[in-house]
Amino acid sequence: MRRPLFRAPFLLCSALLLSTGCESMKPRAVSPSDGTTATEQPDASIPPQASVPDAGVPDSGATATASPWQRARVGDRVEYAFSAHRGRPGADTGLGVAGHVALEVVAVQAPWAWLTVTFTDDQGKPLPHPRLSQPLVLPMRLEETQPRKEEHRGQRSTEQTTAAGRAWDARRFLDDRRPSDGPLQNRLYATEPGPLYLTHGLLDASTTLSGFGASGSQQLTLVSFRQGTDATGTVPVLDQAWGPGTWYDVRQDLSGTSSVRRVCLGAERGFLLRKELTGPTGDAPCTDLQDAEATPLEEALLNAVSEAISQPQQWPPVTAGTAPSRRETFSVAQHPIPAVVFEAPSGEGAERRVQVTTYATEPWGAALQGLAEEARFAPLADAIFRAPPKGKRVPEDGTALAGWGKWVIDGGK
């Protein structure tokens, strides 16, 4: 699960993230395709290290040339239909979003393949949701810096199915954690991914929430694929990066202690990488992504849909009856950013406090070129001030975006 930009006890509550007026959308049914046959393997307690190897992910002992990423070609493409729904307690309707997401290789310059990630509605038009409205660029390293393998949990079965006009031998992984108030996760992978190597052979993925009042689901279903040519293509710039290839810094002032946290984002052979560093970071960012948190690309797509539906449908995010206190220019290093500021008072008497939260007015504006998508929709700054009856406010705790950049240079170097 993607971590938020700012972690502090004074973050805006989740109620701020849910706007009203969105149409309810029912989750799509989760079941094997008609005509499939399944062979159950009932040993659901097999530990992760003994699980079936990932479709399309070579074992750690495999040679580098065994990876289909080494044969990536411009025009390689997969497209999925997606849907997501969240119920609202006490309401007859919920929040929903649906459409298509496409991954396509647009350039190959060893050791990189450059992908675009595009979310659209069913007619191919841009989605109104701010988190899904823009095409994103994703540089993917063709080589691996260390062996990575996704591990599937739960009940396993094999089956034959049809998807995107083709028959596939497939493996299904069903992980039901509902008895312990967890989700139901259903994943279907092609045994031999072939042209679906971009997503490790994924044919269908769904997650159904359960427990603690949770209600909702999200799903990806393969609708088409295409194999490309041998052309090298034109490397795109990283002005609108999904995340890999970039870094950003967050200044943290907590309990009287100041520090800087750097987030480094990368990708290799179908995995998105995320690593956090605290302390002196030097002038050479993200030189080492060893031991980074790794998320399979297909799971990152599912997470993106889930996060979008759980966050504001409008921008800047506001709660009912709350209006921006003011507009100003917020400076991050050499970047002047048009911003909107919200103030929320709390407490009484000598214990009065004010939470001051600053957002970029345009999360996709030119002022944020090169910033990772996950940081564009987090507050530029979020701070708590003590507000005595007389005198100036006194800062207590706070976090703020302190800088960002690219560590993969445009051109793949």
KEPAKE-817258 format. One line per field, with one value per atom (N, C-alpha, C): residue number from 1; z, x, y. Coordinates in steps of 0.1 Angstrom, whole numbers. Layout:
n	(NUM;...)
pz	(Z;...)
px	(X;...)
py	(Y;...)
//
This chain:
n	(1;1;1;2;2;2;3;3;3;4;4;4;5;5;5;6;6;6;7;7;7;8;8;8;9;9;9;10;10;10;11;11;11;12;12;12;13;13;13;14;14;14;15;15;15;16;16;16;17;17;17;18;18;18;19;19;19;20;20;20;21;21;21;22;22;22;23;23;23;24;24;24;25;25;25;26;26;26;27;27;27;28;28;28;29;29;29;30;30;30;31;31;31;32;32;32;33;33;33;34;34;34;35;35;35;36;36;36;37;37;37;38;38;38;39;39;39;40;40;40;41;41;41;42;42;42;43;43;43;44;44;44;45;45;45;46;46;46;47;47;47;48;48;48;49;49;49;50;50;50;51;51;51;52;52;52;53;53;53;54;54;54;55;55;55;56;56;56;57;57;57;58;58;58;59;59;59;60;60;60;61;61;61;62;62;62;63;63;63;64;64;64;65;65;65;66;66;66;67;67;67;68;68;68;69;69;69;70;70;70;71;71;71;72;72;72;73;73;73;74;74;74;75;75;75;76;76;76;77;77;77;78;78;78;79;79;79;80;80;80;81;81;81;82;82;82;83;83;83;84;84;84;85;85;85;86;86;86;87;87;87;88;88;88;89;89;89;90;90;90;91;91;91;92;92;92;93;93;93;94;94;94;95;95;95;96;96;96;97;97;97;98;98;98;99;99;99;100;100;100;101;101;101;102;102;102;103;103;103;104;104;104;105;105;105;106;106;106;107;107;107;108;108;108;109;109;109;110;110;110;111;111;111;112;112;112;113;113;113;114;114;114;115;115;115;116;116;116;117;117;117;118;118;118;119;119;119;120;120;120;121;121;121;122;122;122;123;123;123;124;124;124;125;125;125;126;126;126;127;127;127;128;128;128;129;129;129;130;130;130;131;131;131;132;132;132;133;133;133;134;134;134;135;135;135;136;136;136;137;137;137;138;138;138;139;139;139;140;140;140;141;141;141;142;142;142;143;143;143;144;144;144;145;145;145;146;146;146;147;147;147;148;148;148;149;149;149;150;150;150;151;151;151;152;152;152;153;153;153;154;154;154;155;155;155;156;156;156;157;157;157;158;158;158;159;159;159;160;160;160;161;161;161;162;162;162;163;163;163;164;164;164;165;165;165;166;166;166;167;167;167;168;168;168;169;169;169;170;170;170;171;171;171;172;172;172;173;173;173;174;174;174;175;175;175;176;176;176;177;177;177;178;178;178;179;179;179;180;180;180;181;181;181;182;182;182;183;183;183;184;184;184;185;185;185;186;186;186;187;187;187;188;188;188;189;189;189;190;190;190;191;191;191;192;192;192;193;193;193;194;194;194;195;195;195;196;196;196;197;197;197;198;198;198;199;199;199;200;200;200;201;201;201;202;202;202;203;203;203;204;204;204;205;205;205;206;206;206;207;207;207;208;208;208;209;209;209;210;210;210;211;211;211;212;212;212;213;213;213;214;214;214;215;215;215;216;216;216;217;217;217;218;218;218;219;219;219;220;220;220;221;221;221;222;222;222;223;223;223;224;224;224;225;225;225;226;226;226;227;227;227;228;228;228;229;229;229;230;230;230;231;231;231;232;232;232;233;233;233;234;234;234;235;235;235;236;236;236;237;237;237;238;238;238;239;239;239;240;240;240;241;241;241;242;242;242;243;243;243;244;244;244;245;245;245;246;246;246;247;247;247;248;248;248;249;249;249;250;250;250;251;251;251;252;252;252;253;253;253;254;254;254;255;255;255;256;256;256;257;257;257;258;258;258;259;259;259;260;260;260;261;261;261;262;262;262;263;263;263;264;264;264;265;265;265;266;266;266;267;267;267;268;268;268;269;269;269;270;270;270;271;271;271;272;272;272;273;273;273;274;274;274;275;275;275;276;276;276;277;277;277;278;278;278;279;279;279;280;280;280;281;281;281;282;282;282;283;283;283;284;284;284;285;285;285;286;286;286;287;287;287;288;288;288;289;289;289;290;290;290;291;291;291;292;292;292;293;293;293;294;294;294;295;295;295;296;296;296;297;297;297;298;298;298;299;299;299;300;300;300;301;301;301;302;302;302;303;303;303;304;304;304;305;305;305;306;306;306;307;307;307;308;308;308;309;309;309;310;310;310;311;311;311;312;312;312;313;313;313;314;314;314;315;315;315;316;316;316;317;317;317;318;318;318;319;319;319;320;320;320;321;321;321;322;322;322;323;323;323;324;324;324;325;325;325;326;326;326;327;327;327;328;328;328;329;329;329;330;330;330;331;331;331;332;332;332;333;333;333;334;334;334;335;335;335;336;336;336;337;337;337;338;338;338;339;339;339;340;340;340;341;341;341;342;342;342;343;343;343;344;344;344;345;345;345;346;346;346;347;347;347;348;348;348;349;349;349;350;350;350;351;351;351;352;352;352;353;353;353;354;354;354;355;355;355;356;356;356;357;357;357;358;358;358;359;359;359;360;360;360;361;361;361;362;362;362;363;363;363;364;364;364;365;365;365;366;366;366;367;367;367;368;368;368;369;369;369;370;370;370;371;371;371;372;372;372;373;373;373;374;374;374;375;375;375;376;376;376;377;377;377;378;378;378;379;379;379;380;380;380;381;381;381;382;382;382;383;383;383;384;384;384;385;385;385;386;386;386;387;387;387;388;388;388;389;389;389;390;390;390;391;391;391;392;392;392;393;393;393;394;394;394;395;395;395;396;396;396;397;397;397;398;398;398;399;399;399;400;400;400;401;401;401;402;402;402;403;403;403;404;404;404;405;405;405;406;406;406;407;407;407;408;408;408;409;409;409;410;410;410;411;411;411;412;412;412;413;413;413)
pz	(0;0;0;-8;-9;4;9;21;18;27;25;25;20;20;34;41;55;65;74;85;98;104;117;122;135;142;138;132;129;115;108;94;93;82;80;81;87;89;75;75;62;58;67;62;53;54;44;30;29;16;8;14;8;5;-8;-12;-15;-16;-18;-33;-36;-49;-60;-57;-67;-69;-81;-83;-78;-73;-68;-80;-78;-88;-82;-87;-81;-85;-76;-81;-90;-99;-109;-102;-107;-101;-102;-92;-92;-93;-105;-106;-119;-120;-131;-144;-155;-168;-171;-179;-183;-190;-188;-195;-189;-178;-173;-165;-163;-155;-145;-133;-122;-115;-111;-104;-91;-80;-67;-61;-55;-47;-33;-24;-11;-1;-3;7;8;15;16;26;34;45;41;28;23;26;32;35;22;22;10;3;10;2;-5;-2;-10;-20;-22;-31;-46;-55;-69;-74;-82;-87;-95;-95;-102;-117;-123;-138;-144;-151;-158;-150;-138;-130;-128;-133;-133;-118;-116;-103;-101;-89;-86;-93;-96;-103;-118;-123;-138;-143;-156;-162;-165;-167;-170;-183;-193;-206;-206;-194;-193;-191;-188;-185;-198;-199;-211;-212;-201;-202;-211;-212;-221;-235;-238;-252;-254;-245;-246;-259;-266;-278;-278;-285;-286;-292;-285;-289;-281;-273;-264;-255;-254;-247;-241;-229;-223;-218;-218;-214;-205;-194;-184;-182;-181;-175;-160;-154;-139;-134;-121;-114;-99;-92;-78;-72;-60;-53;-38;-32;-17;-12;-2;4;15;19;29;40;53;64;64;65;66;54;42;29;20;12;2;-10;-13;-24;-19;-28;-24;-35;-34;-44;-54;-66;-76;-88;-94;-106;-114;-127;-136;-149;-157;-169;-174;-182;-187;-183;-181;-179;-188;-195;-205;-201;-203;-201;-215;-219;-233;-232;-239;-240;-252;-249;-259;-263;-256;-260;-253;-259;-253;-256;-245;-246;-234;-237;-226;-217;-204;-197;-193;-201;-197;-208;-204;-212;-206;-215;-210;-213;-203;-204;-202;-207;-204;-196;-187;-179;-181;-187;-191;-186;-178;-173;-181;-186;-194;-190;-195;-194;-204;-205;-214;-229;-231;-245;-248;-239;-242;-239;-232;-228;-215;-212;-198;-187;-176;-165;-157;-151;-144;-130;-125;-112;-113;-104;-105;-104;-97;-95;-108;-116;-128;-141;-141;-152;-162;-158;-167;-170;-183;-186;-179;-174;-166;-173;-170;-176;-165;-169;-160;-167;-162;-167;-160;-167;-161;-165;-154;-157;-162;-173;-179;-171;-164;-156;-141;-133;-119;-111;-101;-91;-81;-78;-69;-73;-70;-74;-67;-74;-69;-74;-65;-69;-61;-68;-61;-55;-43;-36;-34;-39;-38;-26;-18;-7;-10;-2;-3;-11;-14;-21;-36;-41;-55;-63;-76;-85;-99;-108;-122;-130;-141;-150;-164;-173;-186;-188;-193;-195;-208;-211;-223;-218;-223;-220;-232;-235;-246;-259;-261;-274;-275;-264;-265;-253;-256;-245;-237;-224;-216;-206;-203;-191;-180;-169;-158;-144;-135;-121;-114;-105;-96;-82;-75;-61;-54;-44;-37;-22;-17;-4;4;12;19;34;37;51;58;52;58;72;75;89;100;96;105;102;95;91;81;73;62;49;38;25;18;8;-1;-13;-16;-28;-38;-50;-61;-72;-76;-86;-96;-109;-120;-129;-130;-139;-150;-161;-172;-167;-170;-166;-174;-187;-195;-199;-194;-196;-211;-218;-232;-233;-241;-243;-231;-220;-208;-198;-202;-193;-185;-191;-184;-170;-169;-156;-151;-154;-149;-154;-165;-169;-163;-157;-150;-160;-157;-164;-157;-144;-136;-122;-115;-101;-95;-83;-75;-60;-53;-39;-33;-24;-18;-3;1;15;25;37;47;61;70;84;88;100;106;98;93;86;72;67;53;43;33;22;9;0;-13;-20;-32;-39;-50;-56;-68;-77;-90;-99;-112;-117;-130;-139;-151;-160;-174;-179;-192;-203;-211;-223;-236;-236;-249;-246;-256;-256;-270;-271;-284;-283;-293;-293;-303;-299;-307;-317;-322;-332;-325;-333;-328;-327;-330;-330;-316;-316;-302;-297;-305;-300;-295;-290;-285;-270;-263;-248;-244;-236;-231;-219;-216;-205;-192;-181;-168;-161;-169;-163;-155;-160;-153;-150;-140;-136;-127;-129;-119;-106;-107;-95;-98;-104;-107;-115;-111;-117;-110;-100;-93;-78;-71;-56;-51;-38;-32;-17;-11;3;11;23;32;45;49;61;73;84;95;107;114;127;137;144;153;167;177;191;193;186;187;180;172;165;150;142;128;121;109;101;87;77;63;59;54;49;33;27;13;8;-2;-8;-22;-24;-37;-44;-56;-64;-76;-78;-90;-95;-105;-111;-119;-117;-125;-127;-140;-144;-138;-139;-135;-120;-113;-99;-97;-89;-85;-72;-70;-58;-51;-38;-29;-17;-15;-4;3;16;24;31;31;38;47;59;68;72;71;75;63;63;52;39;28;16;5;7;-3;-16;-26;-39;-49;-46;-56;-51;-54;-48;-54;-46;-51;-58;-53;-59;-55;-45;-40;-36;-44;-41;-36;-31;-24;-12;-10;1;0;-12;-13;-12;-8;-8;-23;-27;-40;-42;-52;-54;-69;-72;-86;-93;-106;-113;-113;-115;-115;-102;-91;-78;-76;-81;-81;-88;-99;-107;-98;-92;-84;-72;-66;-55;-59;-72;-77;-78;-83;-84;-70;-61;-47;-40;-42;-35;-41;-55;-61;-56;-54;-50;-35;-28;-13;-11;-21;-19;-27;-25;-30;-45;-48;-62;-67;-59;-63;-58;-63;-59;-58;-48;-36;-27;-19;-10;1;3;14;21;33;40;39;42;41;50;45;52;55;49;50;37;38;27;29;18;20;27;36;44;35;26;17;6;-3;-14;-13;-16;-15;-24;-25;-32;-22;-23;-14;-21;-15;-22;-17;-26;-23;-31;-24;-30;-40;-53;-63;-70;-64;-71;-64;-70;-65;-69;-60;-63;-59;-68;-64;-54;-43;-33;-26;-20;-12;2;12;26;34;42;50;65;73;87;95;105;113;127;134;149;157;169;178;192;202;216;220;233;239;249;252;261;258;268;266;258;256;249;234;229;215;206;195;185;171;161;148;139;131;121;107;101;89;78;68;57;44;36;24;12;2;-10;-22;-32;-45;-52;-57;-64;-76;-84;-95;-94;-90;-88;-100;-112;-125;-131;-124;-130;-133;-141;-145;-133;-122;-111;-104;-107;-100;-110;-121;-131;-125;-128;-123;-109;-103;-90;-91;-83;-83;-80;-87;-85;-71;-63;-49;-41;-44;-36;-41;-53;-58;-51;-46;-39;-24;-19;-4;-1;11;14;11;6;5;19;28;42;51;63;73;87;94;107;117;130;142;149;151;158;172;182;195;193;196;194;208;215;228;226;236;235;230;234;229;223;214;208;195;190;178;180;169;170;171;178;181;174;165;158;167;166;174;166;157;149;134;125;111;101;89;78;66;57;45;34;22;10;9;8;9;-5;-14;-27;-34;-47;-55;-68;-75;-87;-93;-104;-111;-109;-107;-107;-120;-127;-141;-150;-157;-166;-178;-183;-196;-206;-213;-222;-217;-205;-200;-193;-191;-185;-170)
px	(9;0;9;6;14;13;24;24;21;14;11;24;23;35;38;28;31;24;32;27;28;17;16;2;1;-12;-22;-17;-26;-31;-29;-33;-48;-53;-67;-74;-85;-92;-98;-101;-105;-118;-126;-139;-136;-125;-122;-120;-117;-113;-125;-137;-149;-158;-160;-169;-183;-193;-206;-210;-221;-227;-222;-214;-210;-220;-221;-231;-226;-235;-232;-229;-218;-215;-213;-219;-219;-206;-200;-188;-191;-182;-185;-183;-191;-191;-177;-172;-160;-162;-159;-161;-153;-150;-143;-152;-145;-152;-160;-171;-179;-170;-172;-165;-152;-148;-135;-136;-125;-124;-113;-115;-105;-102;-89;-84;-79;-85;-82;-69;-61;-50;-52;-58;-64;-54;-41;-31;-30;-39;-39;-29;-24;-15;0;3;17;23;35;41;45;47;50;62;73;84;82;71;68;57;53;42;46;36;39;46;56;63;54;57;49;49;38;37;45;55;63;75;76;87;97;109;119;124;127;133;146;151;163;175;175;186;186;176;175;184;188;197;190;197;191;183;188;182;169;166;153;141;143;132;126;113;107;109;112;115;127;136;148;144;132;127;115;115;104;106;94;94;84;87;78;65;54;41;35;44;38;28;16;5;-4;-9;-20;-31;-43;-54;-64;-68;-77;-89;-101;-112;-111;-114;-113;-126;-129;-140;-136;-142;-140;-152;-156;-168;-165;-170;-169;-183;-188;-200;-198;-209;-208;-218;-213;-222;-235;-246;-259;-264;-257;-262;-266;-276;-280;-271;-263;-254;-240;-230;-216;-209;-196;-187;-182;-181;-177;-169;-161;-153;-151;-151;-149;-143;-136;-131;-120;-111;-100;-87;-77;-63;-54;-45;-36;-22;-14;1;7;16;22;37;45;59;60;66;67;82;91;105;113;124;133;147;154;168;175;182;188;196;195;188;174;167;153;143;131;119;110;105;96;82;74;59;51;39;29;18;11;0;-11;-22;-33;-46;-54;-67;-77;-87;-98;-111;-122;-135;-137;-149;-151;-150;-152;-151;-137;-128;-114;-112;-121;-119;-113;-107;-101;-111;-107;-116;-116;-128;-128;-121;-119;-113;-98;-94;-81;-69;-71;-60;-58;-68;-68;-69;-68;-71;-60;-47;-36;-28;-23;-14;-1;5;17;28;41;53;59;64;70;82;95;107;109;110;112;125;133;147;145;152;151;159;169;177;172;176;172;185;183;194;195;184;184;172;172;161;148;137;124;114;105;95;83;71;59;55;49;45;30;23;9;5;-5;-10;-24;-28;-42;-44;-56;-60;-56;-49;-45;-52;-55;-61;-56;-57;-54;-67;-67;-79;-76;-85;-84;-95;-92;-101;-99;-108;-107;-107;-98;-97;-91;-97;-92;-91;-101;-102;-92;-86;-76;-78;-75;-75;-62;-63;-52;-52;-41;-39;-36;-42;-41;-40;-35;-34;-43;-51;-59;-54;-54;-50;-61;-67;-79;-75;-74;-70;-82;-88;-100;-97;-96;-93;-105;-117;-129;-132;-129;-131;-124;-113;-105;-107;-118;-122;-112;-106;-97;-104;-98;-104;-104;-112;-111;-104;-92;-84;-84;-88;-89;-80;-70;-61;-60;-60;-59;-48;-38;-26;-25;-21;-17;-4;-5;7;19;18;28;23;29;23;25;35;36;35;25;24;19;16;11;22;35;46;46;40;40;34;24;17;18;30;32;22;15;5;-9;-12;-25;-37;-47;-59;-70;-71;-81;-77;-80;-77;-89;-92;-103;-100;-104;-103;-116;-122;-135;-132;-136;-133;-143;-139;-148;-143;-152;-149;-147;-150;-148;-156;-167;-176;-172;-161;-157;-167;-169;-178;-173;-170;-165;-156;-152;-143;-136;-126;-119;-115;-115;-112;-105;-97;-90;-94;-98;-101;-94;-86;-80;-90;-88;-97;-90;-77;-69;-54;-47;-32;-27;-15;-9;6;13;27;32;44;48;59;67;77;91;101;114;120;112;116;120;129;133;124;117;107;114;107;112;110;120;119;112;101;93;100;96;101;94;100;94;86;80;73;61;54;43;46;54;59;49;46;38;46;59;67;81;82;96;104;117;126;127;119;119;122;124;126;119;116;112;115;117;121;110;108;98;105;104;109;99;104;96;101;92;94;85;89;81;87;79;83;96;98;111;123;121;132;129;139;138;146;140;147;142;149;144;143;132;129;129;137;138;131;122;115;121;126;132;123;119;110;116;115;121;112;117;109;119;117;125;117;117;111;97;89;75;72;82;79;82;74;76;83;94;102;100;101;99;109;117;126;127;126;127;141;146;159;157;163;162;176;179;192;199;212;219;217;213;210;220;228;238;233;242;238;235;237;234;223;210;199;196;192;187;197;209;220;218;211;209;195;188;175;175;186;186;177;170;161;149;146;134;121;111;97;93;90;86;72;65;51;49;43;41;33;36;30;15;10;-5;-11;-5;-10;-10;1;1;-10;-14;-26;-39;-40;-52;-52;-40;-39;-43;-39;-41;-56;-64;-78;-84;-79;-85;-83;-71;-68;-76;-78;-85;-99;-106;-120;-121;-110;-110;-106;-103;-98;-107;-105;-114;-118;-130;-135;-134;-130;-129;-115;-111;-98;-99;-94;-87;-98;-93;-102;-108;-121;-127;-137;-140;-151;-164;-175;-187;-187;-190;-190;-177;-166;-152;-148;-143;-138;-123;-116;-102;-100;-90;-88;-82;-73;-66;-58;-54;-46;-32;-22;-8;1;14;24;33;34;42;55;66;79;85;89;97;110;121;134;132;135;133;120;110;97;86;82;70;57;49;37;24;15;2;-5;-9;-15;-27;-34;-46;-44;-48;-45;-59;-59;-71;-67;-75;-72;-84;-80;-91;-87;-94;-92;-97;-91;-96;-92;-99;-96;-102;-100;-106;-95;-97;-89;-74;-66;-51;-47;-55;-51;-56;-59;-64;-52;-56;-47;-53;-45;-49;-41;-48;-42;-42;-31;-29;-24;-32;-29;-29;-18;-16;-16;-24;-24;-20;-15;-13;-26;-28;-41;-43;-33;-34;-24;-28;-19;-11;-17;-10;-5;-3;2;17;21;35;44;40;48;53;46;50;56;61;67;78;77;87;84;74;70;62;65;58;43;35;21;16;22;17;19;29;32;23;18;10;-3;-8;-21;-21;-9;-7;-5;-7;-5;9;11;24;30;21;26;14;16;6;12;6;13;2;6;-2;5;-3;2;-6;1;-5;-9;-22;-27;-31;-22;-25;-35;-43;-52;-46;-33;-26;-12;-8;5;4;16;17;15;11;11;24;25;37;37;46;45;49;42;44;50;42;46;42;50;46;55;50;57;55;65;64;72;67;75;87;99;111;119;116;123;119;123;121;129;130;138;137;145;146;159;159;172;175;164;165;164;175;175;167;160;153;163;160;169;174;170;173;187;194;207;207)
py	(-12;0;12;22;34;42;47;55;69;76;90;99;111;120;124;128;134;125;120;112;120;123;130;129;130;128;138;149;160;160;149;149;150;155;157;143;143;130;125;112;106;112;118;124;135;142;153;148;135;130;125;124;119;130;133;144;137;146;140;143;137;139;130;120;111;99;95;84;71;63;50;41;32;23;9;0;-14;-21;-28;-35;-47;-49;-60;-74;-83;-97;-103;-110;-117;-132;-137;-152;-156;-169;-174;-172;-170;-168;-181;-179;-190;-200;-213;-223;-227;-221;-224;-237;-244;-256;-253;-257;-255;-268;-269;-280;-274;-277;-272;-278;-269;-274;-269;-277;-272;-268;-269;-265;-250;-243;-229;-224;-233;-229;-229;-231;-232;-218;-217;-204;-198;-184;-177;-183;-187;-192;-204;-211;-224;-222;-210;-207;-209;-210;-212;-200;-201;-190;-181;-168;-158;-161;-159;-160;-149;-153;-143;-137;-141;-136;-147;-145;-156;-159;-171;-175;-167;-166;-158;-163;-176;-182;-181;-176;-174;-164;-166;-156;-143;-133;-120;-120;-128;-129;-136;-143;-151;-141;-129;-120;-115;-115;-109;-94;-88;-73;-71;-80;-78;-78;-82;-82;-72;-62;-52;-44;-42;-34;-23;-12;-1;-6;-2;-7;-18;-25;-35;-28;-34;-27;-37;-34;-41;-31;-35;-26;-34;-27;-34;-25;-31;-23;-23;-12;-11;-6;-9;-3;-3;7;7;14;9;14;14;25;26;29;21;25;35;42;52;49;48;44;53;46;53;59;56;62;51;53;43;43;53;54;55;53;54;62;60;66;56;59;50;56;48;52;40;42;31;36;27;31;21;25;17;23;14;18;10;18;12;14;4;5;3;11;10;14;6;9;19;31;41;43;38;40;29;24;15;19;23;26;20;8;1;10;8;-3;1;9;14;11;8;9;20;28;39;36;37;33;46;46;55;48;54;49;58;54;63;57;65;61;69;63;69;64;70;64;53;47;36;41;54;59;64;62;67;82;88;102;103;115;116;116;110;110;123;127;139;139;127;125;131;140;146;136;125;116;107;106;97;105;118;126;128;125;128;115;114;103;105;94;94;87;91;85;76;64;54;48;52;45;32;21;8;2;-1;-7;-21;-24;-38;-48;-43;-52;-51;-61;-61;-59;-50;-48;-59;-66;-77;-86;-99;-107;-103;-102;-99;-108;-113;-122;-120;-117;-116;-129;-129;-142;-141;-151;-151;-160;-155;-163;-169;-178;-183;-196;-199;-211;-210;-220;-220;-230;-226;-235;-232;-242;-240;-241;-234;-234;-230;-232;-227;-216;-205;-194;-187;-178;-169;-155;-147;-133;-126;-114;-106;-114;-123;-130;-142;-146;-157;-166;-179;-189;-189;-190;-190;-202;-208;-216;-207;-208;-198;-204;-196;-199;-189;-194;-185;-186;-174;-173;-166;-173;-168;-167;-155;-153;-146;-154;-149;-147;-134;-130;-124;-126;-121;-126;-139;-143;-135;-128;-120;-105;-102;-88;-82;-91;-86;-87;-84;-84;-98;-99;-111;-107;-114;-110;-122;-119;-129;-124;-133;-129;-141;-138;-148;-144;-153;-150;-161;-156;-166;-173;-186;-194;-190;-188;-182;-168;-158;-144;-140;-144;-139;-124;-119;-105;-97;-104;-98;-96;-96;-96;-82;-72;-59;-60;-69;-71;-85;-91;-105;-115;-112;-122;-120;-109;-107;-108;-116;-116;-109;-111;-105;-103;-92;-90;-83;-87;-80;-81;-71;-70;-66;-73;-70;-67;-55;-51;-57;-59;-65;-61;-60;-58;-44;-40;-27;-16;-20;-11;-8;-15;-13;-19;-12;-17;-12;-21;-17;-27;-24;-33;-26;-32;-27;-39;-36;-48;-43;-52;-50;-62;-60;-72;-69;-78;-77;-75;-65;-64;-64;-61;-62;-62;-66;-66;-64;-60;-58;-59;-66;-67;-56;-50;-39;-43;-32;-34;-34;-33;-33;-18;-8;6;10;20;24;35;42;52;65;74;87;88;89;90;102;100;111;118;130;137;133;135;131;142;151;162;157;147;141;127;125;111;105;92;85;84;83;82;77;65;60;69;70;79;93;95;108;106;117;117;130;130;143;142;154;156;162;157;163;167;180;184;182;176;172;179;186;193;187;177;170;170;174;174;181;192;200;194;184;178;179;184;186;176;171;161;163;157;156;142;138;125;125;117;116;104;105;94;92;80;76;66;68;60;54;41;35;24;17;6;-3;-16;-26;-39;-43;-56;-58;-48;-50;-48;-42;-39;-24;-17;-3;-4;5;5;18;17;29;27;37;37;50;51;63;64;76;78;90;90;101;105;118;123;129;132;138;129;136;128;131;142;145;150;152;157;147;134;123;115;119;112;99;89;76;68;68;60;45;42;29;26;17;12;-2;-7;-20;-19;-30;-32;-23;-17;-9;-17;-11;-18;-20;-32;-35;-39;-33;-36;-40;-51;-55;-44;-42;-31;-32;-45;-47;-43;-46;-42;-27;-21;-6;0;-6;-1;-2;-14;-16;-6;-4;5;20;23;37;39;29;30;31;23;23;36;42;54;66;65;76;77;65;65;69;67;70;85;92;106;116;129;139;138;139;140;154;163;177;182;194;199;214;221;215;207;198;190;199;198;206;197;201;194;203;197;205;217;229;241;248;242;248;254;266;274;277;279;282;296;297;309;319;315;325;317;325;320;327;320;325;318;322;315;308;295;287;283;286;283;271;262;250;251;253;255;266;264;274;274;267;265;273;285;292;285;281;273;280;283;288;279;284;275;281;272;276;270;279;276;274;263;261;262;268;269;263;255;248;250;259;261;249;248;238;242;236;239;253;256;268;274;287;293;293;291;291;279;269;257;257;269;269;266;259;256;257;258;260;251;243;234;242;244;251;242;240;230;237;235;242;231;234;225;233;226;233;235;247;251;241;239;230;219;207;196;191;195;191;204;215;227;226;236;237;239;244;247;234;223;210;200;205;196;188;175;165;159;164;159;146;136;124;126;118;119;118;109;107;120;128;140;152;152;163;164;153;154;153;154;155;170;174;188;193;205;211;213;216;218;215;210;207;210;219;223;226;224;228;240;250;262;263;267;271;285;288;302;308;315;321;332;336;347;360;362;374;370;377;374;366;362;355;340;333;319;313;301;294;281;278;265;254;243;231;219;213;203;206;201;204;196;194;188;197;196;205;199;199;195;205;199;207;207;198;198;185;185;173;174;162;162;148;146;134;128;115;108;100;97;92;104;107;119;116;126;124;120;109;103;89;86;73;71;81;80;79)
//
